[in-house]
Amino acid sequence: MSVRLPEHDHCKFCGDPVPFEQAYCSEDCYWKDQAKIKKEKSNNILFVVVTAVSVLVILTIGAFL
């Protein structure tokens, strides 16, 4: 026998069931997800900067050899 669940979606942060019109189950999940997004964005920017500097250093060293 299968149980029929009401139509629902899942919280973007923790995965708990929420109604379709909601993206998060609580304000706490919203702010935690925003902090996670901000940290991921910072990490991506840092990666691009470190990669660009590394390429410039390698090209500069290669020019002197």
PDB file of N, H, CA, C and O in Angstrom:
ATOM      1  N   MET A   1       0.842  -1.174   0.000  1.00  0.00           N
ATOM      2  CA  MET A   1       0.000   0.000   0.000  1.00  0.00           C
ATOM      3  C   MET A   1       0.888   1.239   0.000  1.00  0.00           C
ATOM      4  O   MET A   1       1.793   1.347   0.828  1.00  0.00           O
ATOM      5  N   SER A   2       0.646   2.167  -0.908  1.00  0.00           N
ATOM      6  H   SER A   2      -0.089   2.079  -1.581  1.00  0.00           H
ATOM      7  CA  SER A   2       1.453   3.381  -0.969  1.00  0.00           C
ATOM      8  C   SER A   2       0.703   4.542  -0.331  1.00  0.00           C
ATOM      9  O   SER A   2      -0.523   4.629  -0.395  1.00  0.00           O
ATOM     10  N   VAL A   3       1.468   5.423   0.280  1.00  0.00           N
ATOM     11  H   VAL A   3       2.464   5.352   0.332  1.00  0.00           H
ATOM     12  CA  VAL A   3       0.902   6.604   0.928  1.00  0.00           C
ATOM     13  C   VAL A   3       1.061   7.773  -0.030  1.00  0.00           C
ATOM     14  O   VAL A   3       2.149   7.989  -0.563  1.00  0.00           O
ATOM     15  N   ARG A   4       0.011   8.517  -0.252  1.00  0.00           N
ATOM     16  H   ARG A   4      -0.873   8.341   0.181  1.00  0.00           H
ATOM     17  CA  ARG A   4       0.037   9.670  -1.151  1.00  0.00           C
ATOM     18  C   ARG A   4       0.345  10.924  -0.340  1.00  0.00           C
ATOM     19  O   ARG A   4      -0.412  11.292   0.558  1.00  0.00           O
ATOM     20  N   LEU A   5       1.463  11.577  -0.661  1.00  0.00           N
ATOM     21  H   LEU A   5       2.078  11.277  -1.390  1.00  0.00           H
ATOM     22  CA  LEU A   5       1.855  12.807   0.028  1.00  0.00           C
ATOM     23  C   LEU A   5       1.273  14.016  -0.695  1.00  0.00           C
ATOM     24  O   LEU A   5       1.113  13.992  -1.916  1.00  0.00           O
ATOM     25  N   PRO A   6       0.956  15.071   0.050  1.00  0.00           N
ATOM     26  CA  PRO A   6       0.475  16.288  -0.613  1.00  0.00           C
ATOM     27  C   PRO A   6       1.587  16.897  -1.479  1.00  0.00           C
ATOM     28  O   PRO A   6       2.771  16.660  -1.239  1.00  0.00           O
ATOM     29  N   GLU A   7       1.194  17.679  -2.480  1.00  0.00           N
ATOM     30  H   GLU A   7       0.232  17.872  -2.676  1.00  0.00           H
ATOM     31  CA  GLU A   7       2.163  18.341  -3.346  1.00  0.00           C
ATOM     32  C   GLU A   7       3.066  19.228  -2.493  1.00  0.00           C
ATOM     33  O   GLU A   7       2.594  19.997  -1.655  1.00  0.00           O
ATOM     34  N   HIS A   8       4.372  19.107  -2.721  1.00  0.00           N
ATOM     35  H   HIS A   8       4.756  18.482  -3.401  1.00  0.00           H
ATOM     36  CA  HIS A   8       5.325  19.887  -1.936  1.00  0.00           C
ATOM     37  C   HIS A   8       6.646  19.997  -2.684  1.00  0.00           C
ATOM     38  O   HIS A   8       6.870  19.338  -3.700  1.00  0.00           O
ATOM     39  N   ASP A   9       7.507  20.844  -2.153  1.00  0.00           N
ATOM     40  H   ASP A   9       7.326  21.380  -1.328  1.00  0.00           H
ATOM     41  CA  ASP A   9       8.859  21.009  -2.658  1.00  0.00           C
ATOM     42  C   ASP A   9       9.784  20.778  -1.463  1.00  0.00           C
ATOM     43  O   ASP A   9       9.327  20.378  -0.393  1.00  0.00           O
ATOM     44  N   HIS A  10      11.073  21.027  -1.640  1.00  0.00           N
ATOM     45  H   HIS A  10      11.445  21.352  -2.509  1.00  0.00           H
ATOM     46  CA  HIS A  10      12.007  20.826  -0.534  1.00  0.00           C
ATOM     47  C   HIS A  10      12.833  22.083  -0.303  1.00  0.00           C
ATOM     48  O   HIS A  10      13.159  22.807  -1.244  1.00  0.00           O
ATOM     49  N   CYS A  11      13.167  22.334   0.957  1.00  0.00           N
ATOM     50  H   CYS A  11      12.902  21.746   1.721  1.00  0.00           H
ATOM     51  CA  CYS A  11      13.978  23.474   1.359  1.00  0.00           C
ATOM     52  C   CYS A  11      15.308  23.439   0.601  1.00  0.00           C
ATOM     53  O   CYS A  11      15.943  22.389   0.503  1.00  0.00           O
ATOM     54  N   LYS A  12      15.723  24.587   0.068  1.00  0.00           N
ATOM     55  H   LYS A  12      15.207  25.440   0.148  1.00  0.00           H
ATOM     56  CA  LYS A  12      16.972  24.671  -0.688  1.00  0.00           C
ATOM     57  C   LYS A  12      18.194  24.367   0.180  1.00  0.00           C
ATOM     58  O   LYS A  12      19.229  23.946  -0.338  1.00  0.00           O
ATOM     59  N   PHE A  13      18.085  24.574   1.490  1.00  0.00           N
ATOM     60  H   PHE A  13      17.244  24.915   1.911  1.00  0.00           H
ATOM     61  CA  PHE A  13      19.246  24.383   2.355  1.00  0.00           C
ATOM     62  C   PHE A  13      19.257  23.017   3.035  1.00  0.00           C
ATOM     63  O   PHE A  13      20.240  22.283   2.931  1.00  0.00           O
ATOM     64  N   CYS A  14      18.182  22.672   3.726  1.00  0.00           N
ATOM     65  H   CYS A  14      17.384  23.269   3.811  1.00  0.00           H
ATOM     66  CA  CYS A  14      18.199  21.447   4.535  1.00  0.00           C
ATOM     67  C   CYS A  14      17.431  20.285   3.916  1.00  0.00           C
ATOM     68  O   CYS A  14      17.612  19.139   4.328  1.00  0.00           O
ATOM     69  N   GLY A  15      16.572  20.564   2.929  1.00  0.00           N
ATOM     70  H   GLY A  15      16.425  21.495   2.595  1.00  0.00           H
ATOM     71  CA  GLY A  15      15.842  19.494   2.265  1.00  0.00           C
ATOM     72  C   GLY A  15      14.524  19.097   2.903  1.00  0.00           C
ATOM     73  O   GLY A  15      13.872  18.167   2.427  1.00  0.00           O
ATOM     74  N   ASP A  16      14.112  19.777   3.970  1.00  0.00           N
ATOM     75  H   ASP A  16      14.641  20.532   4.357  1.00  0.00           H
ATOM     76  CA  ASP A  16      12.815  19.479   4.591  1.00  0.00           C
ATOM     77  C   ASP A  16      11.682  19.847   3.627  1.00  0.00           C
ATOM     78  O   ASP A  16      11.841  20.755   2.812  1.00  0.00           O
ATOM     79  N   PRO A  17      10.554  19.159   3.710  1.00  0.00           N
ATOM     80  CA  PRO A  17       9.423  19.486   2.837  1.00  0.00           C
ATOM     81  C   PRO A  17       8.854  20.874   3.142  1.00  0.00           C
ATOM     82  O   PRO A  17       8.704  21.259   4.302  1.00  0.00           O
ATOM     83  N   VAL A  18       8.544  21.613   2.079  1.00  0.00           N
ATOM     84  H   VAL A  18       8.666  21.300   1.137  1.00  0.00           H
ATOM     85  CA  VAL A  18       7.915  22.935   2.198  1.00  0.00           C
ATOM     86  C   VAL A  18       6.861  23.060   1.101  1.00  0.00           C
ATOM     87  O   VAL A  18       6.937  22.345   0.102  1.00  0.00           O
ATOM     88  N   PRO A  19       5.886  23.944   1.259  1.00  0.00           N
ATOM     89  CA  PRO A  19       4.921  24.187   0.182  1.00  0.00           C
ATOM     90  C   PRO A  19       5.626  24.743  -1.059  1.00  0.00           C
ATOM     91  O   PRO A  19       6.716  25.306  -0.951  1.00  0.00           O
ATOM     92  N   PHE A  20       5.010  24.587  -2.235  1.00  0.00           N
ATOM     93  H   PHE A  20       4.125  24.129  -2.322  1.00  0.00           H
ATOM     94  CA  PHE A  20       5.619  25.016  -3.486  1.00  0.00           C
ATOM     95  C   PHE A  20       6.035  26.476  -3.496  1.00  0.00           C
ATOM     96  O   PHE A  20       7.065  26.822  -4.076  1.00  0.00           O
ATOM     97  N   GLU A  21       5.249  27.336  -2.864  1.00  0.00           N
ATOM     98  H   GLU A  21       4.413  27.055  -2.393  1.00  0.00           H
ATOM     99  CA  GLU A  21       5.541  28.770  -2.930  1.00  0.00           C
ATOM    100  C   GLU A  21       6.701  29.190  -2.035  1.00  0.00           C
ATOM    101  O   GLU A  21       7.108  30.352  -2.068  1.00  0.00           O
ATOM    102  N   GLN A  22       7.237  28.282  -1.245  1.00  0.00           N
ATOM    103  H   GLN A  22       6.906  27.338  -1.218  1.00  0.00           H
ATOM    104  CA  GLN A  22       8.367  28.599  -0.362  1.00  0.00           C
ATOM    105  C   GLN A  22       9.634  27.935  -0.869  1.00  0.00           C
ATOM    106  O   GLN A  22       9.604  26.820  -1.390  1.00  0.00           O
ATOM    107  N   ALA A  23      10.762  28.645  -0.706  1.00  0.00           N
ATOM    108  H   ALA A  23      10.786  29.551  -0.283  1.00  0.00           H
ATOM    109  CA  ALA A  23      12.053  28.074  -1.090  1.00  0.00           C
ATOM    110  C   ALA A  23      12.780  27.514   0.130  1.00  0.00           C
ATOM    111  O   ALA A  23      13.608  26.613  -0.001  1.00  0.00           O
ATOM    112  N   TYR A  24      12.478  28.040   1.304  1.00  0.00           N
ATOM    113  H   TYR A  24      11.806  28.773   1.410  1.00  0.00           H
ATOM    114  CA  TYR A  24      13.148  27.630   2.544  1.00  0.00           C
ATOM    115  C   TYR A  24      12.110  27.303   3.610  1.00  0.00           C
ATOM    116  O   TYR A  24      10.998  27.830   3.599  1.00  0.00           O
ATOM    117  N   CYS A  25      12.495  26.422   4.532  1.00  0.00           N
ATOM    118  H   CYS A  25      13.399  25.993   4.541  1.00  0.00           H
ATOM    119  CA  CYS A  25      11.561  26.034   5.595  1.00  0.00           C
ATOM    120  C   CYS A  25      11.555  27.037   6.744  1.00  0.00           C
ATOM    121  O   CYS A  25      10.590  27.110   7.504  1.00  0.00           O
ATOM    122  N   SER A  26      12.633  27.810   6.869  1.00  0.00           N
ATOM    123  H   SER A  26      13.417  27.751   6.252  1.00  0.00           H
ATOM    124  CA  SER A  26      12.698  28.795   7.945  1.00  0.00           C
ATOM    125  C   SER A  26      13.633  29.933   7.551  1.00  0.00           C
ATOM    126  O   SER A  26      14.391  29.827   6.587  1.00  0.00           O
ATOM    127  N   GLU A  27      13.567  31.004   8.301  1.00  0.00           N
ATOM    128  H   GLU A  27      12.951  31.090   9.085  1.00  0.00           H
ATOM    129  CA  GLU A  27      14.455  32.138   8.061  1.00  0.00           C
ATOM    130  C   GLU A  27      15.906  31.749   8.352  1.00  0.00           C
ATOM    131  O   GLU A  27      16.830  32.248   7.710  1.00  0.00           O
ATOM    132  N   ASP A  28      16.096  30.862   9.318  1.00  0.00           N
ATOM    133  H   ASP A  28      15.346  30.457   9.840  1.00  0.00           H
ATOM    134  CA  ASP A  28      17.433  30.384   9.664  1.00  0.00           C
ATOM    135  C   ASP A  28      18.077  29.680   8.461  1.00  0.00           C
ATOM    136  O   ASP A  28      19.248  29.914   8.163  1.00  0.00           O
ATOM    137  N   CYS A  29      17.322  28.824   7.776  1.00  0.00           N
ATOM    138  H   CYS A  29      16.370  28.634   8.019  1.00  0.00           H
ATOM    139  CA  CYS A  29      17.842  28.136   6.588  1.00  0.00           C
ATOM    140  C   CYS A  29      18.168  29.145   5.488  1.00  0.00           C
ATOM    141  O   CYS A  29      19.163  28.995   4.778  1.00  0.00           O
ATOM    142  N   TYR A  30      17.334  30.165   5.349  1.00  0.00           N
ATOM    143  H   TYR A  30      16.525  30.287   5.925  1.00  0.00           H
ATOM    144  CA  TYR A  30      17.587  31.189   4.335  1.00  0.00           C
ATOM    145  C   TYR A  30      18.930  31.864   4.582  1.00  0.00           C
ATOM    146  O   TYR A  30      19.745  31.980   3.667  1.00  0.00           O
ATOM    147  N   TRP A  31      19.164  32.313   5.818  1.00  0.00           N
ATOM    148  H   TRP A  31      18.502  32.219   6.561  1.00  0.00           H
ATOM    149  CA  TRP A  31      20.407  33.028   6.126  1.00  0.00           C
ATOM    150  C   TRP A  31      21.624  32.108   6.060  1.00  0.00           C
ATOM    151  O   TRP A  31      22.701  32.550   5.660  1.00  0.00           O
ATOM    152  N   LYS A  32      21.478  30.853   6.440  1.00  0.00           N
ATOM    153  H   LYS A  32      20.604  30.494   6.765  1.00  0.00           H
ATOM    154  CA  LYS A  32      22.587  29.900   6.317  1.00  0.00           C
ATOM    155  C   LYS A  32      22.928  29.663   4.848  1.00  0.00           C
ATOM    156  O   LYS A  32      24.101  29.556   4.490  1.00  0.00           O
ATOM    157  N   ASP A  33      21.902  29.582   3.996  1.00  0.00           N
ATOM    158  H   ASP A  33      20.949  29.670   4.287  1.00  0.00           H
ATOM    159  CA  ASP A  33      22.144  29.388   2.571  1.00  0.00           C
ATOM    160  C   ASP A  33      22.793  30.625   1.966  1.00  0.00           C
ATOM    161  O   ASP A  33      23.681  30.505   1.123  1.00  0.00           O
ATOM    162  N   GLN A  34      22.368  31.798   2.378  1.00  0.00           N
ATOM    163  H   GLN A  34      21.646  31.896   3.063  1.00  0.00           H
ATOM    164  CA  GLN A  34      22.985  33.030   1.878  1.00  0.00           C
ATOM    165  C   GLN A  34      24.460  33.095   2.261  1.00  0.00           C
ATOM    166  O   GLN A  34      25.294  33.503   1.453  1.00  0.00           O
ATOM    167  N   ALA A  35      24.785  32.696   3.489  1.00  0.00           N
ATOM    168  H   ALA A  35      24.107  32.365   4.145  1.00  0.00           H
ATOM    169  CA  ALA A  35      26.184  32.675   3.925  1.00  0.00           C
ATOM    170  C   ALA A  35      26.989  31.669   3.105  1.00  0.00           C
ATOM    171  O   ALA A  35      28.132  31.941   2.736  1.00  0.00           O
ATOM    172  N   LYS A  36      26.401  30.514   2.819  1.00  0.00           N
ATOM    173  H   LYS A  36      25.473  30.293   3.118  1.00  0.00           H
ATOM    174  CA  LYS A  36      27.078  29.490   2.014  1.00  0.00           C
ATOM    175  C   LYS A  36      27.333  30.007   0.601  1.00  0.00           C
ATOM    176  O   LYS A  36      28.418  29.807   0.054  1.00  0.00           O
ATOM    177  N   ILE A  37      26.344  30.669   0.010  1.00  0.00           N
ATOM    178  H   ILE A  37      25.463  30.831   0.454  1.00  0.00           H
ATOM    179  CA  ILE A  37      26.481  31.223  -1.336  1.00  0.00           C
ATOM    180  C   ILE A  37      27.580  32.281  -1.358  1.00  0.00           C
ATOM    181  O   ILE A  37      28.395  32.315  -2.280  1.00  0.00           O
ATOM    182  N   LYS A  38      27.603  33.143  -0.344  1.00  0.00           N
ATOM    183  H   LYS A  38      26.941  33.116   0.405  1.00  0.00           H
ATOM    184  CA  LYS A  38      28.620  34.193  -0.261  1.00  0.00           C
ATOM    185  C   LYS A  38      30.022  33.588  -0.146  1.00  0.00           C
ATOM    186  O   LYS A  38      30.957  34.064  -0.788  1.00  0.00           O
ATOM    187  N   LYS A  39      30.167  32.550   0.664  1.00  0.00           N
ATOM    188  H   LYS A  39      29.407  32.163   1.186  1.00  0.00           H
ATOM    189  CA  LYS A  39      31.463  31.903   0.834  1.00  0.00           C
ATOM    190  C   LYS A  39      31.911  31.235  -0.463  1.00  0.00           C
ATOM    191  O   LYS A  39      33.082  31.328  -0.832  1.00  0.00           O
ATOM    192  N   GLU A  40      30.989  30.561  -1.161  1.00  0.00           N
ATOM    193  H   GLU A  40      30.038  30.485  -0.861  1.00  0.00           H
ATOM    194  CA  GLU A  40      31.320  29.924  -2.437  1.00  0.00           C
ATOM    195  C   GLU A  40      31.748  30.965  -3.465  1.00  0.00           C
ATOM    196  O   GLU A  40      32.686  30.734  -4.228  1.00  0.00           O
ATOM    197  N   LYS A  41      31.068  32.110  -3.489  1.00  0.00           N
ATOM    198  H   LYS A  41      30.306  32.298  -2.869  1.00  0.00           H
ATOM    199  CA  LYS A  41      31.422  33.176  -4.419  1.00  0.00           C
ATOM    200  C   LYS A  41      32.819  33.712  -4.113  1.00  0.00           C
ATOM    201  O   LYS A  41      33.610  33.942  -5.027  1.00  0.00           O
ATOM    202  N   SER A  42      33.122  33.911  -2.838  1.00  0.00           N
ATOM    203  H   SER A  42      32.480  33.724  -2.095  1.00  0.00           H
ATOM    204  CA  SER A  42      34.451  34.379  -2.434  1.00  0.00           C
ATOM    205  C   SER A  42      35.524  33.371  -2.823  1.00  0.00           C
ATOM    206  O   SER A  42      36.589  33.749  -3.310  1.00  0.00           O
ATOM    207  N   ASN A  43      35.244  32.091  -2.609  1.00  0.00           N
ATOM    208  H   ASN A  43      34.378  31.784  -2.214  1.00  0.00           H
ATOM    209  CA  ASN A  43      36.201  31.050  -2.977  1.00  0.00           C
ATOM    210  C   ASN A  43      36.436  31.013  -4.482  1.00  0.00           C
ATOM    211  O   ASN A  43      37.565  30.809  -4.929  1.00  0.00           O
ATOM    212  N   ASN A  44      35.384  31.208  -5.263  1.00  0.00           N
ATOM    213  H   ASN A  44      34.467  31.374  -4.900  1.00  0.00           H
ATOM    214  CA  ASN A  44      35.530  31.221  -6.720  1.00  0.00           C
ATOM    215  C   ASN A  44      36.369  32.408  -7.179  1.00  0.00           C
ATOM    216  O   ASN A  44      37.216  32.266  -8.061  1.00  0.00           O
ATOM    217  N   ILE A  45      36.140  33.575  -6.588  1.00  0.00           N
ATOM    218  H   ILE A  45      35.452  33.691  -5.871  1.00  0.00           H
ATOM    219  CA  ILE A  45      36.923  34.761  -6.947  1.00  0.00           C
ATOM    220  C   ILE A  45      38.384  34.556  -6.565  1.00  0.00           C
ATOM    221  O   ILE A  45      39.278  34.894  -7.341  1.00  0.00           O
ATOM    222  N   LEU A  46      38.634  34.010  -5.389  1.00  0.00           N
ATOM    223  H   LEU A  46      37.907  33.735  -4.759  1.00  0.00           H
ATOM    224  CA  LEU A  46      40.004  33.732  -4.951  1.00  0.00           C
ATOM    225  C   LEU A  46      40.683  32.760  -5.906  1.00  0.00           C
ATOM    226  O   LEU A  46      41.850  32.950  -6.249  1.00  0.00           O
ATOM    227  N   PHE A  47      39.979  31.729  -6.339  1.00  0.00           N
ATOM    228  H   PHE A  47      39.031  31.575  -6.061  1.00  0.00           H
ATOM    229  CA  PHE A  47      40.536  30.757  -7.280  1.00  0.00           C
ATOM    230  C   PHE A  47      40.941  31.433  -8.588  1.00  0.00           C
ATOM    231  O   PHE A  47      42.024  31.171  -9.112  1.00  0.00           O
ATOM    232  N   VAL A  48      40.085  32.294  -9.113  1.00  0.00           N
ATOM    233  H   VAL A  48      39.205  32.507  -8.688  1.00  0.00           H
ATOM    234  CA  VAL A  48      40.380  32.979 -10.375  1.00  0.00           C
ATOM    235  C   VAL A  48      41.592  33.887 -10.215  1.00  0.00           C
ATOM    236  O   VAL A  48      42.460  33.918 -11.088  1.00  0.00           O
ATOM    237  N   VAL A  49      41.663  34.620  -9.118  1.00  0.00           N
ATOM    238  H   VAL A  49      40.959  34.595  -8.409  1.00  0.00           H
ATOM    239  CA  VAL A  49      42.789  35.530  -8.882  1.00  0.00           C
ATOM    240  C   VAL A  49      44.095  34.746  -8.747  1.00  0.00           C
ATOM    241  O   VAL A  49      45.094  35.109  -9.368  1.00  0.00           O
ATOM    242  N   VAL A  50      44.103  33.683  -7.950  1.00  0.00           N
ATOM    243  H   VAL A  50      43.292  33.388  -7.446  1.00  0.00           H
ATOM    244  CA  VAL A  50      45.310  32.879  -7.768  1.00  0.00           C
ATOM    245  C   VAL A  50      45.736  32.245  -9.088  1.00  0.00           C
ATOM    246  O   VAL A  50      46.928  32.194  -9.391  1.00  0.00           O
ATOM    247  N   THR A  51      44.792  31.768  -9.866  1.00  0.00           N
ATOM    248  H   THR A  51      43.823  31.809  -9.620  1.00  0.00           H
ATOM    249  CA  THR A  51      45.109  31.177 -11.163  1.00  0.00           C
ATOM    250  C   THR A  51      45.714  32.218 -12.100  1.00  0.00           C
ATOM    251  O   THR A  51      46.710  31.937 -12.768  1.00  0.00           O
ATOM    252  N   ALA A  52      45.134  33.403 -12.162  1.00  0.00           N
ATOM    253  H   ALA A  52      44.326  33.631 -11.620  1.00  0.00           H
ATOM    254  CA  ALA A  52      45.641  34.459 -13.038  1.00  0.00           C
ATOM    255  C   ALA A  52      47.057  34.873 -12.621  1.00  0.00           C
ATOM    256  O   ALA A  52      47.927  35.045 -13.475  1.00  0.00           O
ATOM    257  N   VAL A  53      47.289  35.032 -11.332  1.00  0.00           N
ATOM    258  H   VAL A  53      46.583  34.893 -10.638  1.00  0.00           H
ATOM    259  CA  VAL A  53      48.622  35.399 -10.852  1.00  0.00           C
ATOM    260  C   VAL A  53      49.621  34.293 -11.178  1.00  0.00           C
ATOM    261  O   VAL A  53      50.746  34.578 -11.589  1.00  0.00           O
ATOM    262  N   SER A  54      49.231  33.055 -11.001  1.00  0.00           N
ATOM    263  H   SER A  54      48.317  32.823 -10.667  1.00  0.00           H
ATOM    264  CA  SER A  54      50.116  31.929 -11.305  1.00  0.00           C
ATOM    265  C   SER A  54      50.492  31.907 -12.785  1.00  0.00           C
ATOM    266  O   SER A  54      51.653  31.683 -13.127  1.00  0.00           O
ATOM    267  N   VAL A  55      49.528  32.137 -13.652  1.00  0.00           N
ATOM    268  H   VAL A  55      48.585  32.319 -13.374  1.00  0.00           H
ATOM    269  CA  VAL A  55      49.801  32.164 -15.094  1.00  0.00           C
ATOM    270  C   VAL A  55      50.752  33.305 -15.424  1.00  0.00           C
ATOM    271  O   VAL A  55      51.685  33.126 -16.207  1.00  0.00           O
ATOM    272  N   LEU A  56      50.526  34.478 -14.837  1.00  0.00           N
ATOM    273  H   LEU A  56      49.767  34.624 -14.202  1.00  0.00           H
ATOM    274  CA  LEU A  56      51.417  35.615 -15.086  1.00  0.00           C
ATOM    275  C   LEU A  56      52.837  35.326 -14.614  1.00  0.00           C
ATOM    276  O   LEU A  56      53.796  35.676 -15.301  1.00  0.00           O
ATOM    277  N   VAL A  57      52.984  34.700 -13.464  1.00  0.00           N
ATOM    278  H   VAL A  57      52.204  34.415 -12.905  1.00  0.00           H
ATOM    279  CA  VAL A  57      54.305  34.353 -12.945  1.00  0.00           C
ATOM    280  C   VAL A  57      54.991  33.353 -13.875  1.00  0.00           C
ATOM    281  O   VAL A  57      56.171  33.511 -14.190  1.00  0.00           O
ATOM    282  N   ILE A  58      54.278  32.349 -14.308  1.00  0.00           N
ATOM    283  H   ILE A  58      53.319  32.221 -14.053  1.00  0.00           H
ATOM    284  CA  ILE A  58      54.855  31.342 -15.210  1.00  0.00           C
ATOM    285  C   ILE A  58      55.265  31.983 -16.530  1.00  0.00           C
ATOM    286  O   ILE A  58      56.346  31.698 -17.046  1.00  0.00           O
ATOM    287  N   LEU A  59      54.416  32.842 -17.079  1.00  0.00           N
ATOM    288  H   LEU A  59      53.538  33.073 -16.659  1.00  0.00           H
ATOM    289  CA  LEU A  59      54.764  33.521 -18.340  1.00  0.00           C
ATOM    290  C   LEU A  59      55.954  34.449 -18.162  1.00  0.00           C
ATOM    291  O   LEU A  59      56.797  34.541 -19.054  1.00  0.00           O
ATOM    292  N   THR A  60      56.041  35.133 -17.044  1.00  0.00           N
ATOM    293  H   THR A  60      55.356  35.058 -16.319  1.00  0.00           H
ATOM    294  CA  THR A  60      57.170  36.034 -16.773  1.00  0.00           C
ATOM    295  C   THR A  60      58.465  35.248 -16.639  1.00  0.00           C
ATOM    296  O   THR A  60      59.485  35.633 -17.211  1.00  0.00           O
ATOM    297  N   ILE A  61      58.438  34.174 -15.907  1.00  0.00           N
ATOM    298  H   ILE A  61      57.609  33.861 -15.442  1.00  0.00           H
ATOM    299  CA  ILE A  61      59.625  33.327 -15.752  1.00  0.00           C
ATOM    300  C   ILE A  61      60.019  32.741 -17.103  1.00  0.00           C
ATOM    301  O   ILE A  61      61.205  32.683 -17.426  1.00  0.00           O
ATOM    302  N   GLY A  62      59.061  32.315 -17.881  1.00  0.00           N
ATOM    303  H   GLY A  62      58.097  32.362 -17.619  1.00  0.00           H
ATOM    304  CA  GLY A  62      59.330  31.740 -19.205  1.00  0.00           C
ATOM    305  C   GLY A  62      59.951  32.758 -20.156  1.00  0.00           C
ATOM    306  O   GLY A  62      60.729  32.379 -21.032  1.00  0.00           O
ATOM    307  N   ALA A  63      59.629  34.029 -20.006  1.00  0.00           N
ATOM    308  H   ALA A  63      58.997  34.337 -19.295  1.00  0.00           H
ATOM    309  CA  ALA A  63      60.169  35.061 -20.874  1.00  0.00           C
ATOM    310  C   ALA A  63      61.664  35.279 -20.625  1.00  0.00           C
ATOM    311  O   ALA A  63      62.385  35.696 -21.531  1.00  0.00           O
ATOM    312  N   PHE A  64      62.132  35.003 -19.410  1.00  0.00           N
ATOM    313  H   PHE A  64      61.546  34.664 -18.673  1.00  0.00           H
ATOM    314  CA  PHE A  64      63.537  35.203 -19.054  1.00  0.00           C
ATOM    315  C   PHE A  64      64.397  33.980 -19.348  1.00  0.00           C
ATOM    316  O   PHE A  64      65.622  34.068 -19.263  1.00  0.00           O
ATOM    317  N   LEU A  65      63.803  32.854 -19.688  1.00  0.00           N
ATOM    318  H   LEU A  65      62.808  32.783 -19.758  1.00  0.00           H
ATOM    319  CA  LEU A  65      64.596  31.655 -19.946  1.00  0.00           C
ATOM    320  C   LEU A  65      65.013  31.526 -21.374  1.00  0.00           C
ATOM    321  O   LEU A  65      65.687  30.561 -21.735  1.00  0.00           O
TER     322      LEU A  65
END
